[in-house]
Amino acid sequence: DGKIYDAYVIYPKNHTSESNFVEYFVYQIMPDILENKCGYTLCIYGRDIYPGEDAASAIETRMQKSRRLMLLLTHQLVNSKEDAYDQHLALYNALIQNDTKVILLEMEKIGTYGKLQESLRFIIKQQGTIKWEEEHTVHPQSPNSKFWKQVRYHMPLTRRTS
């Protein structure tokens, strides 16, 4: 299908104390579970987009080469006044072009979705979110936990060569 990545990961990139866990999750836990243990390929901004590349076109190209868009919902993302370019582009691809499936990971209890932009609320209403619960932090590296099973359910089939 011409795709290189199984999922493009979208997460808040502002550096606040709450984002420390999110960054650890994105750069350590997700690659360990989804890439090392389950055989998926992820595109993560800051790891797979290289210094000197035009960020906007690199994001767009990587998203087009991804089978899924994985969006991490946090209070930081919800309360952000400006839309991150990758988030905006992901929602456009999912809703307008209707060519890429979005997987929503609710990393913190968001509560009411009233503050979210309408397009995000629409996707949540259509498919819901996969919630990261506190108990997952005890054994976050278990690919057989309920959370990771739900994530894998929404991911494309892996092309394992075993």
N, C-alpha and C positions, 0 to 999 in steps of 0.2 A: 504493500500500500504506500510505499515511499516514506513511511514514518520512521524516525530514528529513535524517538523516545516513547515510552509507554505513558508517561505523565509529565506535564510541566507544573512545577510547584509554585504557587503564589502565596506569599506570606508577608506580614508587615515588616518593613525593613528599618523602621526608626529604632534607635537604640535606647530603650527604656528598661527599667528593671524587670518588667513583666515579659519583655521580649527575650530575655536571656534564656528562659526555658524553651520558647518557640524556636529560637535559633539553634539551641542544642538539639531539639526535636528534628528540625529540618536538616541539619548538617550531620548529625550522628545517628539518631534513632531511625529515621525514615530510610536512609541509605542502607543501614545495617539490616533492617527487616525486609524492605521491599526489593533492594538490589542484591544484597548478599544471600539472604535466606529464601527469597521467593523468585529471583531471576528477572525482575523488572529493570528497566532503565529509566532513570529520572533525569529531568533537566531542572537544575536548581540555580537560580540567579545568584551570582557571587562565586559559584563553583564551576558552572558550565558556560558562562558568558565571560569572555576574556577581556582583560584590560586593553583599552585602546579601541575596542569594537564600539560602534555606534549602538548605544544601549537600546534605543527604540526599535531600530530595524533588527537587532539581534533577538530581542524579545519576540517580535512578530514572527521572525523566521523560525525560532525554536518552538513557538506555539503551533505553527503550521505543521511542524515535523513531529508533533505529539498527538498521541491517540486520546488522551484525557487531559483535562485541566483540573488540578487539585488546588482548591482554595481553602486556606486555613483561616477560619473566622475567629477573631479575638476582639476584645474590647477596643484595643488600639486601632484595629482595622475598621470597626463599626463607628467609632467616634472620630475618625480622621476626617478632617474638613475637605481635604483634596483627595480625589480618587487617584490611586496609584495607576500608572499607565498600564501595567500588566493586568491589573484587576479589571479595568475598563475594557481592555481589548478582549480579555477572556469572556466577559459577559456579552460583549458584542458578537464574538464568534459563536457562543452557545445559543443566544437568542435570535439574532438576526440572520446569521449565516446557517445556523442550525446544523453545524457540521462537527462539533466537538462536544462531547459529554463533559459536564462539570461534576466533580466530586467535592462536596462541601464537608470539611472537617471542623466541627465546633470544638475549638481547643479550650474555651472557657465558657462558663454558663452565661449565655448572652441574654437570657430572659426574653423580654418582648423584642420582636424583630422590627418594631415600629421605626427605629432610627436608621435601619438599613435602606439603601437605595431600592427603588421599586423593582428593578430587574433582579436583584438578589432575593428579595422577598418572593418574587414569582417562582424562581428556581427552588427555593426552600418549600414553597407550597406544593410544587409539582413532585419533588422527590425527597424532601426532608434533608436532614444533616446526619452525619455520623459523629456522635458525641464522645469526646475524650473525657473519661471519668477519672477522678482522683485515684481510684484503685489501680488503674493502668500504670500509674507511675511506680508502683511497687515492682512489677515485672514488665517494663515496657518493651523488653527485647523478645517477648514470646510471640512468635507469629501466629500462634493458635489462640490468642486471646480474642474475645468477642469483637473488640475494636478492629484488630487487624484482619479478622475474617470478613467483617463488613467492608473494609477497604478493598480487600482482594476480590470480593464479590462484584464490585463496581469497576475493577480494573479489567483491561482486555486480557484475553488468554495469553499466557507466556509462550514464547517459542523456544522452549527448552530443547537442548540437543543432548538427550541422555539415552 
